[in-house]
Amino acid sequence: MDGNGRWAKRRGLPRTEGHTAGENNLAEVVRVCATRNVGWLTVFGFSTENWVRPPAEVKHILSLHKRLFGRIEELNANNIRIQWIGRPFDEPGSKTPAFIQRAIQQAIDDTAHNTGMVLTVAFDYGSRAELLRAAQHARAQQHSGLDITSQEITNNLYSPELPPVDVVVRTSGESRISNFLLWQIMGSKVYFTERTWPDFDAHEIDNALKLVHAN
């Protein structure tokens, strides 16, 4: 969800205002995707590399994630089930604060009964860290001495039930692949747009979804 800072800069606002606008727009994007019968929506909220940002900015982003995971009434009204992927809380290297851990778990518990779209939020997430952990776990489970298979890697990802990605969306003119779902995006389409994330709207969503059905 790139471009929050650029959105704010163009308006002469602090970067934190851009992140607030981005979180508000995420709620709108979730609502739109639910009406488009999207089965799975996975968003890159906070990466393993983002902790090096200025402390005040990190604190603000954390407060927005707490608010995101707290939108239980709205999520339930739209029949949306929430999930999370990232470094497990009880493993070395995890940096997710306790209050965010509680918010994540509460959101998962309070939306577990929903049967509509699955919204997966990647927080303290990095695909390289995920793949390294998956390989280590697959190796530890090996007893035959045979080579690790791709299925064993898949089984040891943070969320093995995530389906292969149909389309990756890159906002704000970013024309590269980031450290996001590198295993899961093999063969997926990529939708590029110049719009910053706070300006990403229903029209953009529809354009991205067209790629899924394109030949």
TIRO-2110 file (N, C-alpha, C; in Angstrom, 1 decimal):
// TIRO-2110
0.9, -1.2, 0.0, N, 1, A
0.0, 0.0, 0.0, CA, 1, A
0.9, 1.2, 0.0, C, 1, A
1.6, 1.5, -1.1, N, 2, A
2.6, 2.5, -1.2, CA, 2, A
2.0, 3.9, -1.5, C, 2, A
2.7, 4.9, -1.1, N, 3, A
2.4, 6.3, -1.5, CA, 3, A
1.7, 7.1, -0.4, C, 3, A
1.6, 6.6, 0.8, N, 4, A
1.0, 7.4, 1.9, CA, 4, A
1.8, 8.7, 2.1, C, 4, A
3.1, 8.6, 2.2, N, 5, A
4.0, 9.7, 2.5, CA, 5, A
3.9, 10.7, 1.3, C, 5, A
3.9, 10.2, 0.1, N, 6, A
3.9, 11.1, -1.1, CA, 6, A
2.6, 11.8, -1.2, C, 6, A
1.5, 11.1, -0.8, N, 7, A
0.2, 11.7, -0.8, CA, 7, A
0.2, 12.9, 0.1, C, 7, A
0.7, 12.7, 1.3, N, 8, A
0.8, 13.8, 2.3, CA, 8, A
1.7, 14.9, 1.9, C, 8, A
2.8, 14.6, 1.3, N, 9, A
3.8, 15.6, 0.9, CA, 9, A
3.2, 16.5, -0.2, C, 9, A
2.4, 16.0, -1.1, N, 10, A
1.8, 16.8, -2.2, CA, 10, A
0.8, 17.7, -1.6, C, 10, A
0.3, 17.5, -0.4, N, 11, A
-0.7, 18.3, 0.2, CA, 11, A
-0.2, 19.2, 1.3, C, 11, A
1.2, 19.1, 1.5, N, 12, A
1.8, 19.9, 2.5, CA, 12, A
1.5, 19.4, 3.9, C, 12, A
1.2, 18.1, 4.1, N, 13, A
0.8, 17.5, 5.4, CA, 13, A
1.9, 16.6, 5.9, C, 13, A
1.9, 16.4, 7.2, N, 14, A
2.9, 15.4, 7.8, CA, 14, A
2.7, 14.0, 7.2, C, 14, A
3.7, 13.2, 7.2, N, 15, A
3.6, 11.8, 6.7, CA, 15, A
2.6, 11.1, 7.5, C, 15, A
2.4, 11.4, 8.8, N, 16, A
1.5, 10.6, 9.6, CA, 16, A
0.0, 10.8, 9.0, C, 16, A
-0.2, 12.0, 8.5, N, 17, A
-1.6, 12.2, 7.9, CA, 17, A
-1.8, 11.3, 6.7, C, 17, A
-0.7, 11.1, 6.0, N, 18, A
-0.8, 10.2, 4.8, CA, 18, A
-1.1, 8.7, 5.3, C, 18, A
-0.5, 8.3, 6.4, N, 19, A
-0.8, 7.0, 6.9, CA, 19, A
-2.2, 6.9, 7.4, C, 19, A
-2.7, 7.9, 8.0, N, 20, A
-4.1, 7.9, 8.5, CA, 20, A
-5.1, 7.8, 7.3, C, 20, A
-4.8, 8.6, 6.2, N, 21, A
-5.6, 8.5, 5.0, CA, 21, A
-5.5, 7.1, 4.4, C, 21, A
-4.4, 6.5, 4.4, N, 22, A
-4.2, 5.2, 3.9, CA, 22, A
-5.0, 4.2, 4.6, C, 22, A
-5.0, 4.3, 6.0, N, 23, A
-5.8, 3.3, 6.8, CA, 23, A
-7.3, 3.5, 6.5, C, 23, A
-7.7, 4.8, 6.4, N, 24, A
-9.1, 5.0, 6.1, CA, 24, A
-9.5, 4.4, 4.7, C, 24, A
-8.6, 4.6, 3.8, N, 25, A
-8.9, 4.0, 2.4, CA, 25, A
-8.9, 2.5, 2.4, C, 25, A
-8.0, 1.9, 3.2, N, 26, A
-8.0, 0.5, 3.3, CA, 26, A
-9.4, 0.0, 3.7, C, 26, A
-10.1, 0.6, 4.7, N, 27, A
-11.4, 0.2, 5.1, CA, 27, A
-12.4, 0.3, 3.9, C, 27, A
-12.2, 1.3, 3.0, N, 28, A
-13.1, 1.5, 1.9, CA, 28, A
-12.8, 0.4, 0.8, C, 28, A
-11.5, 0.1, 0.6, N, 29, A
-11.1, -0.9, -0.3, CA, 29, A
-11.7, -2.3, 0.1, C, 29, A
-11.6, -2.6, 1.4, N, 30, A
-12.1, -3.8, 1.9, CA, 30, A
-13.6, -3.9, 1.6, C, 30, A
-14.3, -2.8, 1.8, N, 31, A
-15.8, -2.8, 1.6, CA, 31, A
-16.1, -3.1, 0.1, C, 31, A
-15.3, -2.4, -0.8, N, 32, A
-15.5, -2.6, -2.2, CA, 32, A
-15.2, -4.0, -2.7, C, 32, A
-14.1, -4.5, -2.2, N, 33, A
-13.7, -5.9, -2.6, CA, 33, A
-14.7, -6.9, -2.2, C, 33, A
-15.3, -6.7, -1.0, N, 34, A
-16.4, -7.6, -0.5, CA, 34, A
-17.6, -7.6, -1.5, C, 34, A
-17.9, -6.4, -2.0, N, 35, A
-19.0, -6.4, -3.0, CA, 35, A
-18.7, -6.9, -4.3, C, 35, A
-17.4, -7.1, -4.6, N, 36, A
-17.0, -7.7, -5.9, CA, 36, A
-16.7, -9.2, -5.8, C, 36, A
-17.1, -9.8, -4.7, N, 37, A
-17.0, -11.2, -4.5, CA, 37, A
-15.5, -11.7, -4.5, C, 37, A
-14.6, -10.8, -4.1, N, 38, A
-13.2, -11.2, -3.9, CA, 38, A
-13.2, -12.2, -2.7, C, 38, A
-12.6, -13.3, -3.0, N, 39, A
-12.5, -14.3, -1.9, CA, 39, A
-11.4, -14.1, -0.9, C, 39, A
-10.3, -13.6, -1.4, N, 40, A
-9.1, -13.3, -0.5, CA, 40, A
-8.5, -12.0, -0.8, C, 40, A
-8.3, -11.2, 0.2, N, 41, A
-7.5, -9.9, 0.0, CA, 41, A
-6.4, -9.9, 1.1, C, 41, A
-5.2, -9.8, 0.6, N, 42, A
-4.0, -9.8, 1.5, CA, 42, A
-3.3, -8.4, 1.3, C, 42, A
-3.1, -7.7, 2.4, N, 43, A
-2.5, -6.4, 2.4, CA, 43, A
-1.2, -6.4, 3.2, C, 43, A
-0.2, -5.7, 2.7, N, 44, A
1.1, -5.5, 3.3, CA, 44, A
1.0, -4.3, 4.2, C, 44, A
0.7, -4.5, 5.5, N, 45, A
0.6, -3.4, 6.4, CA, 45, A
1.9, -2.9, 7.0, C, 45, A
2.8, -3.8, 7.4, N, 46, A
4.0, -3.3, 8.1, CA, 46, A
5.1, -4.4, 7.9, C, 46, A
6.2, -4.1, 7.3, N, 47, A
7.2, -5.1, 7.0, CA, 47, A
8.2, -5.2, 8.1, C, 47, A
9.0, -6.3, 7.9, N, 48, A
10.1, -6.5, 8.9, CA, 48, A
11.2, -5.4, 8.8, C, 48, A
11.2, -4.7, 7.7, N, 49, A
12.1, -3.6, 7.5, CA, 49, A
11.6, -2.2, 8.0, C, 49, A
10.3, -2.1, 8.2, N, 50, A
9.7, -0.8, 8.6, CA, 50, A
10.1, -0.4, 10.0, C, 50, A
10.6, -1.2, 10.8, N, 51, A
10.9, -0.8, 12.2, CA, 51, A
12.0, 0.2, 12.3, C, 51, A
12.8, 0.4, 11.2, N, 52, A
13.9, 1.4, 11.2, CA, 52, A
13.3, 2.8, 10.9, C, 52, A
12.1, 3.0, 10.6, N, 53, A
11.5, 4.3, 10.3, CA, 53, A
11.6, 5.1, 11.6, C, 53, A
11.4, 6.4, 11.5, N, 54, A
11.4, 7.3, 12.7, CA, 54, A
10.4, 6.8, 13.8, C, 54, A
10.9, 6.8, 15.0, N, 55, A
10.0, 6.3, 16.1, CA, 55, A
8.6, 6.9, 16.1, C, 55, A
8.5, 8.1, 15.9, N, 56, A
7.1, 8.8, 15.9, CA, 56, A
6.2, 8.2, 14.8, C, 56, A
6.8, 8.0, 13.7, N, 57, A
6.1, 7.5, 12.5, CA, 57, A
5.7, 6.0, 12.8, C, 57, A
6.6, 5.2, 13.4, N, 58, A
6.2, 3.8, 13.7, CA, 58, A
5.1, 3.8, 14.7, C, 58, A
5.2, 4.7, 15.8, N, 59, A
4.2, 4.7, 16.8, CA, 59, A
2.8, 5.0, 16.2, C, 59, A
2.8, 6.0, 15.2, N, 60, A
1.5, 6.3, 14.6, CA, 60, A
1.0, 5.2, 13.8, C, 60, A
1.8, 4.5, 13.0, N, 61, A
1.4, 3.4, 12.2, CA, 61, A
0.9, 2.2, 13.1, C, 61, A
1.5, 2.0, 14.2, N, 62, A
1.0, 1.0, 15.2, CA, 62, A
-0.4, 1.3, 15.7, C, 62, A
-0.6, 2.6, 16.0, N, 63, A
-1.9, 3.0, 16.5, CA, 63, A
-3.0, 2.8, 15.4, C, 63, A
-2.6, 3.0, 14.1, N, 64, A
-3.5, 2.8, 13.0, CA, 64, A
-3.8, 1.3, 12.8, C, 64, A
-2.9, 0.4, 13.0, N, 65, A
-3.1, -1.0, 13.0, CA, 65, A
-4.0, -1.5, 14.1, C, 65, A
-3.8, -0.9, 15.3, N, 66, A
-4.7, -1.2, 16.4, CA, 66, A
-6.2, -0.9, 16.0, C, 66, A
-6.3, 0.3, 15.3, N, 67, A
-7.7, 0.7, 14.9, CA, 67, A
-8.2, -0.2, 13.8, C, 67, A
-7.3, -0.6, 12.9, N, 68, A
-7.7, -1.5, 11.8, CA, 68, A
-8.2, -2.8, 12.4, C, 68, A
-7.5, -3.4, 13.3, N, 69, A
-7.9, -4.7, 13.9, CA, 69, A
-9.1, -4.5, 14.8, C, 69, A
-9.4, -3.3, 15.1, N, 70, A
-10.5, -3.0, 16.0, CA, 70, A
-11.9, -2.7, 15.3, C, 70, A
-11.8, -2.8, 14.0, N, 71, A
-13.1, -2.5, 13.2, CA, 71, A
-14.0, -3.8, 13.1, C, 71, A
-14.2, -4.4, 14.3, N, 72, A
-14.9, -5.7, 14.3, CA, 72, A
-16.3, -5.6, 13.8, C, 72, A
-17.0, -4.5, 14.3, N, 73, A
-18.5, -4.4, 13.9, CA, 73, A
-18.6, -4.3, 12.4, C, 73, A
-17.7, -3.5, 11.8, N, 74, A
-17.8, -3.3, 10.3, CA, 74, A
-17.4, -4.6, 9.6, C, 74, A
-16.4, -5.3, 10.1, N, 75, A
-15.9, -6.6, 9.5, CA, 75, A
-17.1, -7.6, 9.5, C, 75, A
-17.7, -7.7, 10.7, N, 76, A
-18.8, -8.6, 10.8, CA, 76, A
-20.0, -8.3, 10.0, C, 76, A
-20.3, -7.0, 9.8, N, 77, A
-21.4, -6.5, 9.0, CA, 77, A
-21.2, -6.9, 7.6, C, 77, A
-19.9, -7.0, 7.1, N, 78, A
-19.6, -7.3, 5.8, CA, 78, A
-19.2, -8.8, 5.6, C, 78, A
-19.4, -9.6, 6.7, N, 79, A
-19.1, -11.0, 6.7, CA, 79, A
-17.7, -11.4, 6.3, C, 79, A
-16.8, -10.5, 6.8, N, 80, A
-15.3, -10.7, 6.5, CA, 80, A
-14.6, -11.3, 7.7, C, 80, A
-13.8, -12.3, 7.3, N, 81, A
-13.0, -13.0, 8.3, CA, 81, A
-11.5, -12.5, 8.2, C, 81, A
-11.0, -12.1, 9.4, N, 82, A
-9.6, -11.5, 9.4, CA, 82, A
-8.6, -12.5, 9.8, C, 82, A
-7.4, -12.5, 9.1, N, 83, A
-6.3, -13.3, 9.4, CA, 83, A
-5.1, -12.4, 9.5, C, 83, A
-4.0, -12.9, 10.0, N, 84, A
-2.7, -12.2, 10.1, CA, 84, A
-1.6, -13.1, 9.7, C, 84, A
-0.6, -12.5, 9.0, N, 85, A
0.7, -13.3, 8.8, CA, 85, A
1.8, -12.4, 9.1, C, 85, A
2.9, -13.0, 9.7, N, 86, A
4.1, -12.3, 10.1, CA, 86, A
4.9, -13.2, 11.0, C, 86, A
6.0, -12.6, 11.5, N, 87, A
6.8, -13.4, 12.4, CA, 87, A
6.0, -13.8, 13.7, C, 87, A
5.9, -15.1, 13.9, N, 88, A
5.2, -15.6, 15.1, CA, 88, A
5.6, -14.9, 16.4, C, 88, A
4.6, -14.5, 17.2, N, 89, A
4.9, -13.8, 18.4, CA, 89, A
5.9, -14.4, 19.4, C, 89, A
5.9, -15.7, 19.4, N, 90, A
6.7, -16.5, 20.4, CA, 90, A
8.0, -16.9, 19.8, C, 90, A
8.4, -16.4, 18.6, N, 91, A
9.7, -16.8, 18.0, CA, 91, A
10.7, -15.7, 18.1, C, 91, A
12.0, -16.0, 18.1, N, 92, A
13.0, -15.0, 18.1, CA, 92, A
12.9, -14.1, 16.9, C, 92, A
13.1, -12.8, 17.2, N, 93, A
13.0, -11.8, 16.1, CA, 93, A
11.7, -11.1, 16.0, C, 93, A
10.7, -11.7, 16.6, N, 94, A
9.4, -11.0, 16.6, CA, 94, A
9.4, -9.7, 17.3, C, 94, A
8.8, -8.6, 16.7, N, 95, A
8.8, -7.3, 17.3, CA, 95, A
7.4, -6.7, 17.5, C, 95, A
6.4, -7.5, 17.2, N, 96, A
5.1, -7.0, 17.4, CA, 96, A
4.8, -6.7, 18.8, C, 96, A
4.4, -5.5, 19.2, N, 97, A
4.1, -5.1, 20.6, CA, 97, A
2.9, -5.9, 21.1, C, 97, A
2.9, -6.1, 22.4, N, 98, A
1.9, -6.9, 23.0, CA, 98, A
0.5, -6.3, 22.7, C, 98, A
0.3, -5.0, 22.7, N, 99, A
-1.1, -4.4, 22.5, CA, 99, A
-1.5, -4.7, 21.0, C, 99, A
-0.6, -4.8, 20.1, N, 100, A
-1.0, -5.2, 18.7, CA, 100, A
-1.3, -6.7, 18.7, C, 100, A
-0.5, -7.5, 19.4, N, 101, A
-0.8, -8.9, 19.4, CA, 101, A
-2.2, -9.2, 19.9, C, 101, A
-2.6, -8.5, 21.0, N, 102, A
-3.9, -8.6, 21.6, CA, 102, A
-5.0, -8.2, 20.6, C, 102, A
-4.8, -7.1, 19.9, N, 103, A
-5.7, -6.6, 18.9, CA, 103, A
-5.9, -7.6, 17.7, C, 103, A
-4.8, -8.2, 17.3, N, 104, A
-4.8, -9.2, 16.2, CA, 104, A
-5.6, -10.4, 16.6, C, 104, A
-5.3, -10.9, 17.8, N, 105, A
-6.0, -12.1, 18.2, CA, 105, A
-7.4, -11.9, 18.5, C, 105, A
-7.8, -10.7, 19.0, N, 106, A
-9.2, -10.4, 19.2, CA, 106, A
-10.0, -10.3, 17.9, C, 106, A
-9.3, -9.7, 16.9, N, 107, A
-10.0, -9.6, 15.6, CA, 107, A
-10.2, -11.0, 15.0, C, 107, A
-9.2, -11.8, 15.1, N, 108, A
-9.3, -13.2, 14.5, CA, 108, A
-10.4, -13.9, 15.2, C, 108, A
-10.5, -13.9, 16.5, N, 109, A
-11.5, -14.6, 17.3, CA, 109, A
-12.9, -14.0, 17.0, C, 109, A
-13.0, -12.7, 16.9, N, 110, A
-14.3, -12.1, 16.8, CA, 110, A
-14.9, -12.2, 15.4, C, 110, A
-14.1, -12.6, 14.4, N, 111, A
-14.6, -12.7, 13.0, CA, 111, A
-14.5, -14.1, 12.5, C, 111, A
-14.1, -15.0, 13.4, N, 112, A
-13.9, -16.4, 12.9, CA, 112, A
-15.1, -17.1, 12.4, C, 112, A
-16.3, -16.6, 12.8, N, 113, A
-17.5, -17.3, 12.3, CA, 113, A
-18.0, -16.8, 10.9, C, 113, A
-17.3, -15.7, 10.4, N, 114, A
-17.7, -15.2, 9.1, CA, 114, A
-17.3, -16.1, 7.9, C, 114, A
-18.1, -16.0, 6.9, N, 115, A
-17.9, -16.9, 5.8, CA, 115, A
-17.7, -16.2, 4.4, C, 115, A
-17.5, -14.9, 4.5, N, 116, A
-17.2, -14.2, 3.3, CA, 116, A
-15.7, -14.0, 3.0, C, 116, A
-15.4, -12.9, 2.5, N, 117, A
-14.0, -12.6, 2.1, CA, 117, A
-13.0, -12.8, 3.3, C, 117, A
-11.9, -13.3, 3.0, N, 118, A
-10.8, -13.4, 4.0, CA, 118, A
-9.8, -12.3, 3.8, C, 118, A
-9.7, -11.4, 4.8, N, 119, A
-8.8, -10.3, 4.8, CA, 119, A
-7.6, -10.7, 5.6, C, 119, A
-6.4, -10.8, 5.0, N, 120, A
-5.2, -11.1, 5.7, CA, 120, A
-4.3, -9.9, 5.7, C, 120, A
-3.9, -9.5, 6.9, N, 121, A
-3.0, -8.4, 7.1, CA, 121, A
-1.6, -8.9, 7.5, C, 121, A
-0.7, -8.5, 6.7, N, 122, A
0.7, -8.8, 6.9, CA, 122, A
1.3, -7.8, 7.8, C, 122, A
1.7, -8.2, 9.0, N, 123, A
2.3, -7.2, 9.9, CA, 123, A
3.6, -7.8, 10.5, C, 123, A
4.6, -7.1, 10.6, N, 124, A
6.0, -7.6, 10.9, CA, 124, A
6.2, -8.8, 10.0, C, 124, A
6.0, -8.5, 8.7, N, 125, A
6.1, -9.6, 7.7, CA, 125, A
7.2, -9.2, 6.7, C, 125, A
7.9, -10.3, 6.3, N, 126, A
8.8, -10.2, 5.2, CA, 126, A
8.9, -11.6, 4.6, C, 126, A
8.8, -11.6, 3.2, N, 127, A
8.7, -12.9, 2.6, CA, 127, A
10.0, -13.7, 2.7, C, 127, A
11.2, -13.1, 2.7, N, 128, A
12.4, -13.8, 2.9, CA, 128, A
12.5, -14.5, 4.3, C, 128, A
12.0, -13.7, 5.3, N, 129, A
12.0, -14.3, 6.6, CA, 129, A
11.0, -15.5, 6.7, C, 129, A
9.9, -15.4, 6.0, N, 130, A
8.9, -16.4, 5.9, CA, 130, A
9.5, -17.7, 5.2, C, 130, A
10.2, -17.5, 4.1, N, 131, A
10.7, -18.6, 3.4, CA, 131, A
11.9, -19.3, 4.1, C, 131, A
12.7, -18.5, 4.8, N, 132, A
13.8, -19.1, 5.5, CA, 132, A
13.2, -19.9, 6.7, C, 132, A
12.2, -19.4, 7.4, N, 133, A
11.6, -20.2, 8.4, CA, 133, A
11.0, -21.4, 7.9, C, 133, A
10.3, -21.3, 6.8, N, 134, A
9.6, -22.5, 6.2, CA, 134, A
10.6, -23.6, 5.8, C, 134, A
11.8, -23.2, 5.3, N, 135, A
12.8, -24.2, 4.9, CA, 135, A
13.4, -24.8, 6.2, C, 135, A
13.6, -24.0, 7.2, N, 136, A
14.2, -24.5, 8.4, CA, 136, A
13.2, -25.5, 9.1, C, 136, A
11.9, -25.2, 9.1, N, 137, A
11.0, -26.1, 9.7, CA, 137, A
10.8, -27.4, 8.9, C, 137, A
10.8, -27.2, 7.5, N, 138, A
10.7, -28.4, 6.7, CA, 138, A
11.9, -29.3, 6.9, C, 138, A
13.1, -28.7, 7.0, N, 139, A
14.3, -29.5, 7.3, CA, 139, A
14.2, -30.3, 8.6, C, 139, A
13.7, -29.6, 9.6, N, 140, A
13.6, -30.2, 11.0, CA, 140, A
12.7, -31.3, 11.0, C, 140, A
11.7, -31.3, 10.1, N, 141, A
10.7, -32.3, 10.0, CA, 141, A
11.1, -33.5, 9.2, C, 141, A
12.2, -33.4, 8.5, N, 142, A
12.7, -34.4, 7.6, CA, 142, A
13.3, -35.6, 8.4, C, 142, A
12.9, -36.7, 8.1, N, 143, A
13.5, -37.9, 8.8, CA, 143, A
14.1, -38.9, 7.7, C, 143, A
13.8, -38.7, 6.5, N, 144, A
14.3, -39.6, 5.4, CA, 144, A
15.6, -39.2, 4.8, C, 144, A
16.0, -37.9, 5.0, N, 145, A
17.2, -37.4, 4.4, CA, 145, A
17.0, -37.1, 2.9, C, 145, A
15.8, -37.1, 2.4, N, 146, A
15.5, -36.7, 1.0, CA, 146, A
15.4, -35.2, 0.9, C, 146, A
15.5, -34.8, -0.3, N, 147, A
15.4, -33.3, -0.6, CA, 147, A
14.1, -32.8, -0.1, C, 147, A
14.1, -31.5, 0.3, N, 148, A
12.9, -30.8, 0.7, CA, 148, A
12.1, -30.5, -0.6, C, 148, A
10.8, -30.8, -0.5, N, 149, A
9.9, -30.6, -1.7, CA, 149, A
9.2, -29.2, -1.6, C, 149, A
8.7, -28.7, -2.7, N, 150, A
8.0, -27.5, -2.7, CA, 150, A
6.7, -27.5, -1.9, C, 150, A
6.1, -28.7, -1.8, N, 151, A
4.9, -28.9, -1.0, CA, 151, A
5.2, -28.7, 0.5, C, 151, A
6.4, -29.2, 0.9, N, 152, A
6.8, -29.0, 2.3, CA, 152, A
7.1, -27.6, 2.7, C, 152, A
7.6, -26.8, 1.7, N, 153, A
7.8, -25.4, 1.9, CA, 153, A
6.4, -24.7, 2.1, C, 153, A
5.5, -25.1, 1.2, N, 154, A
4.1, -24.5, 1.3, CA, 154, A
3.5, -24.8, 2.6, C, 154, A
3.7, -26.0, 3.1, N, 155, A
3.0, -26.5, 4.3, CA, 155, A
3.6, -25.7, 5.5, C, 155, A
4.8, -25.2, 5.4, N, 156, A
5.4, -24.5, 6.6, CA, 156, A
5.4, -23.0, 6.4, C, 156, A
4.7, -22.4, 5.5, N, 157, A
4.5, -21.0, 5.4, CA, 157, A
3.7, -20.5, 6.6, C, 157, A
3.7, -19.2, 6.8, N, 158, A
2.9, -18.6, 7.9, CA, 158, A
1.5, -19.0, 7.9, C, 158, A
0.9, -19.0, 6.7, N, 159, A
-0.5, -19.3, 6.5, CA, 159, A
-0.6, -20.2, 5.3, C, 159, A
-0.4, -21.5, 5.4, N, 160, A
-0.5, -22.5, 4.3, CA, 160, A
-1.8, -22.5, 3.5, C, 160, A
-2.9, -22.0, 4.2, N, 161, A
-4.2, -22.1, 3.5, CA, 161, A
-4.3, -20.9, 2.5, C, 161, A
-3.5, -19.9, 2.5, N, 162, A
-3.6, -18.8, 1.6, CA, 162, A
-3.4, -19.4, 0.1, C, 162, A
-4.4, -19.1, -0.7, N, 163, A
-4.3, -19.6, -2.1, CA, 163, A
-3.3, -18.9, -2.9, C, 163, A
-2.8, -19.4, -4.1, N, 164, A
-1.9, -18.7, -4.9, CA, 164, A
-2.5, -17.3, -5.3, C, 164, A
-1.7, -16.3, -5.4, N, 165, A
-2.2, -15.0, -5.7, CA, 165, A
-2.6, -14.8, -7.2, C, 165, A
-3.7, -14.2, -7.4, N, 166, A
-4.2, -14.0, -8.8, CA, 166, A
-3.6, -12.7, -9.3, C, 166, A
-3.6, -11.6, -8.5, N, 167, A
-3.1, -10.4, -9.0, CA, 167, A
-2.4, -9.6, -7.9, C, 167, A
-1.2, -9.0, -8.2, N, 168, A
-0.5, -8.2, -7.2, CA, 168, A
-0.8, -6.7, -7.6, C, 168, A
-1.1, -5.9, -6.7, N, 169, A
-1.3, -4.5, -7.0, CA, 169, A
-0.2, -3.6, -6.5, C, 169, A
0.4, -2.8, -7.3, N, 170, A
1.5, -1.9, -6.9, CA, 170, A
1.0, -0.5, -7.2, C, 170, A
0.8, 0.3, -6.1, N, 171, A
0.4, 1.7, -6.2, CA, 171, A
1.5, 2.7, -6.3, C, 171, A
1.2, 3.9, -6.5, N, 172, A
2.1, 5.0, -6.4, CA, 172, A
3.3, 5.0, -7.4, C, 172, A
3.1, 4.3, -8.5, N, 173, A
4.1, 4.3, -9.5, CA, 173, A
5.2, 3.3, -9.3, C, 173, A
5.1, 2.5, -8.2, N, 174, A
6.1, 1.5, -8.0, CA, 174, A
6.1, 0.4, -9.0, C, 174, A
7.2, 0.1, -9.7, N, 175, A
7.2, -0.8, -10.8, CA, 175, A
8.1, -2.0, -10.5, C, 175, A
8.1, -2.4, -9.2, N, 176, A
9.0, -3.5, -8.8, CA, 176, A
8.2, -4.5, -7.9, C, 176, A
8.8, -5.6, -7.7, N, 177, A
8.2, -6.6, -6.7, CA, 177, A
8.9, -6.4, -5.4, C, 177, A
8.1, -6.3, -4.4, N, 178, A
8.7, -6.1, -3.0, CA, 178, A
8.8, -7.4, -2.3, C, 178, A
9.2, -7.4, -1.0, N, 179, A
9.4, -8.5, -0.2, CA, 179, A
8.1, -9.1, 0.4, C, 179, A
7.2, -9.4, -0.6, N, 180, A
5.8, -9.7, -0.2, CA, 180, A
5.3, -10.9, -0.9, C, 180, A
5.0, -12.0, -0.2, N, 181, A
4.4, -13.2, -0.8, CA, 181, A
5.2, -13.7, -2.0, C, 181, A
6.5, -13.7, -1.9, N, 182, A
7.3, -14.1, -3.0, CA, 182, A
7.0, -15.6, -3.5, C, 182, A
6.7, -16.4, -2.6, N, 183, A
6.4, -17.8, -2.9, CA, 183, A
5.0, -17.9, -3.5, C, 183, A
4.1, -17.2, -3.0, N, 184, A
2.7, -17.3, -3.4, CA, 184, A
2.4, -16.6, -4.7, C, 184, A
3.2, -15.6, -5.2, N, 185, A
2.8, -14.8, -6.4, CA, 185, A
3.4, -15.4, -7.7, C, 185, A
3.9, -16.6, -7.6, N, 186, A
4.4, -17.2, -8.9, CA, 186, A
3.3, -17.3, -9.9, C, 186, A
3.6, -16.7, -11.1, N, 187, A
2.6, -16.7, -12.2, CA, 187, A
1.4, -15.7, -12.1, C, 187, A
1.4, -14.9, -11.0, N, 188, A
0.3, -14.0, -10.9, CA, 188, A
0.5, -12.8, -11.8, C, 188, A
-0.6, -12.1, -12.1, N, 189, A
-0.6, -10.9, -12.8, CA, 189, A
-0.2, -9.7, -11.9, C, 189, A
0.3, -8.6, -12.4, N, 190, A
0.7, -7.5, -11.6, CA, 190, A
0.0, -6.3, -12.2, C, 190, A
-0.7, -5.5, -11.4, N, 191, A
-1.4, -4.3, -11.8, CA, 191, A
-0.6, -3.1, -11.2, C, 191, A
-0.1, -2.3, -12.1, N, 192, A
0.6, -1.1, -11.8, CA, 192, A
-0.3, 0.2, -11.9, C, 192, A
-0.2, 1.1, -11.0, N, 193, A
-0.9, 2.3, -11.1, CA, 193, A
-0.1, 3.5, -10.5, C, 193, A
-0.3, 4.6, -11.1, N, 194, A
0.4, 5.8, -10.6, CA, 194, A
-0.3, 6.4, -9.3, C, 194, A
-1.5, 6.0, -9.1, N, 195, A
-2.2, 6.5, -7.9, CA, 195, A
-1.6, 6.1, -6.6, C, 195, A
-1.5, 7.0, -5.7, N, 196, A
-1.0, 6.6, -4.3, CA, 196, A
-2.1, 5.8, -3.6, C, 196, A
-1.7, 5.1, -2.6, N, 197, A
-2.7, 4.2, -1.9, CA, 197, A
-3.9, 5.0, -1.4, C, 197, A
-3.8, 6.2, -0.8, N, 198, A
-5.0, 6.8, -0.3, CA, 198, A
-6.0, 7.2, -1.4, C, 198, A
-5.5, 7.2, -2.7, N, 199, A
-6.4, 7.5, -3.8, CA, 199, A
-6.8, 6.3, -4.6, C, 199, A
-6.4, 5.1, -4.2, N, 200, A
-6.8, 3.9, -4.8, CA, 200, A
-8.3, 3.6, -4.6, C, 200, A
-9.1, 3.6, -5.7, N, 201, A
-10.5, 3.5, -5.5, CA, 201, A
-11.2, 2.3, -6.2, C, 201, A
-12.5, 2.3, -6.3, N, 202, A
-13.2, 1.2, -6.9, CA, 202, A
-12.9, 1.0, -8.3, C, 202, A
-12.7, 2.1, -9.1, N, 203, A
-12.3, 2.0, -10.5, CA, 203, A
-11.0, 1.3, -10.6, C, 203, A
-10.0, 1.6, -9.8, N, 204, A
-8.7, 0.9, -9.8, CA, 204, A
-8.9, -0.6, -9.5, C, 204, A
-9.7, -0.8, -8.5, N, 205, A
-9.9, -2.2, -8.1, CA, 205, A
-10.5, -3.0, -9.3, C, 205, A
-11.5, -2.4, -10.0, N, 206, A
-12.1, -3.1, -11.1, CA, 206, A
-11.0, -3.3, -12.2, C, 206, A
-10.2, -2.4, -12.5, N, 207, A
-9.1, -2.5, -13.5, CA, 207, A
-8.2, -3.7, -13.1, C, 207, A
-7.8, -3.8, -11.8, N, 208, A
-7.0, -4.8, -11.4, CA, 208, A
-7.6, -6.2, -11.5, C, 208, A
-8.9, -6.3, -11.2, N, 209, A
-9.6, -7.5, -11.3, CA, 209, A
-9.8, -8.0, -12.7, C, 209, A
-9.8, -7.1, -13.7, N, 210, A
-9.9, -7.4, -15.1, CA, 210, A
-8.7, -8.3, -15.5, C, 210, A
-7.6, -8.1, -14.9, N, 211, A
-6.4, -8.8, -15.2, CA, 211, A
-6.5, -10.3, -14.9, C, 211, A
-7.3, -10.6, -13.9, N, 212, A
-7.5, -12.0, -13.4, CA, 212, A
-8.2, -12.8, -14.5, C, 212, A
-9.1, -12.1, -15.3, N, 213, A
-9.8, -12.9, -16.3, CA, 213, A
-9.3, -12.6, -17.7, C, 213, A
-8.2, -11.9, -17.8, N, 214, A
-7.6, -11.6, -19.1, CA, 214, A
-6.9, -12.8, -19.7, C, 214, A
-6.9, -13.0, -20.9, N, 215, A
-6.2, -14.1, -21.5, CA, 215, A
-4.7, -13.8, -21.6, C, 215, A
END
